[in-house]
């Protein structure tokens, strides 16, 4: 469902980007989440949703607390960017 939304023409035109949806491990999710772009926030959201919704045990989870803070910030960024683009 989320992949369909992120791939839709309406989403692309309203948000101004087209995230490249590719499943990766948690290490790469954490590494890529360091980017503060709105596209990165949506990509992080999609990846986490797929990882948590399908199979959490793919590789050992990060033991770095800052990784979890970064992931949480990305979730907040995706939400706030959506509100800004859709209602501002």
Secondary structure, 3 states (H helix, E strand, C coil): CHHHHHHCHHHHHHHCCCCCCCCCCHHHHHHHCCCCCHHHHHHHHHHHHHHHHHCCCCCCCCCCHHHHHHHHHHHHHHHHHHHHHHHC
